[in-house]
């Protein structure tokens, strides 16, 4: 992992109703609520983090839920599909569960030799369950209803839809160290060997497709993983030297981040493993309290009063 991008760190999307989002991802999908905090740039909005037991990089899905937000539409210039790895033989469980909870889904299909099951969350965000060619041995979070034998293992990969793939592909290969593994028509699969999981980026090229419209049910950004701040700053210099407008290091409490837009306009983040989600709550209590950045603590009563009720 030294001085390398180690696959995906987290993915962030936009939601509508906070309680609806929380119920779907914790109850239906069986993910752990890792952190209940606020959007650091908009403290009147929640920021939910979901993942495995300790919020391992490559398992973390986060949301900015905005009550009454307009429904977005997927298109070019955005991440359009989030894929989770699941065990072989688990599709029957998930199809039964989706039907029980009125989740929209398609029948299983195949791409690049892997079976996948597409479904939508309550805001229309497109997700997939994928049975990887190579068994994913990550230890999942499990609940009373979603046991380890069928539970999601974390991200398998993410699809980026673009009008012109060449320059985005150059970012993946020349900066991030991915290589083109396979192609099927207009879908190009890029993989990094820095890690064994959460290491796939699919580029789908649609030259005449309109750009996506951000809103509930769309992805906001994807974050790539690095080991620590030294590696983070190595990439800041590398990316800045190539002419990209990249931010300074930003403290997100649970990791440190940089942001820049790749040539098709998708917001990329690079995030560190450190310090992790255990810095402000005991591991067994993750997600149970409202955690605020220190600069907002003096406004806690005001912020709590403004946030929608989720209990």
Secondary structure, DSSP 8 states (H G I E B T S, - for coil): -TTS--SEEEEEEEES-HHHHHHIIIIIS--EEEEEEEETTEEEEEEEEEESTT--TTSEEEEEE-TT--B-B--BSEEEEEEEE--TT-HHHHHHHHHHTT--B---EEETTEEEEEEE-TT--EEEEEE-SS---------SSS-TTTS--EEEEEEEEES-HHHHHHIIIIIT--EEEEEETTEEEEE-SS-SSS-EEEEEE-TTS-B-B-SBTSEEEEEEEESSHHHHHHHHHHHHHTT------EE-SSEEEEEEE-TTS-EEEEEEEEE-TTSSS-GGGTTSSB---GGGGGGHHHHHHHS----
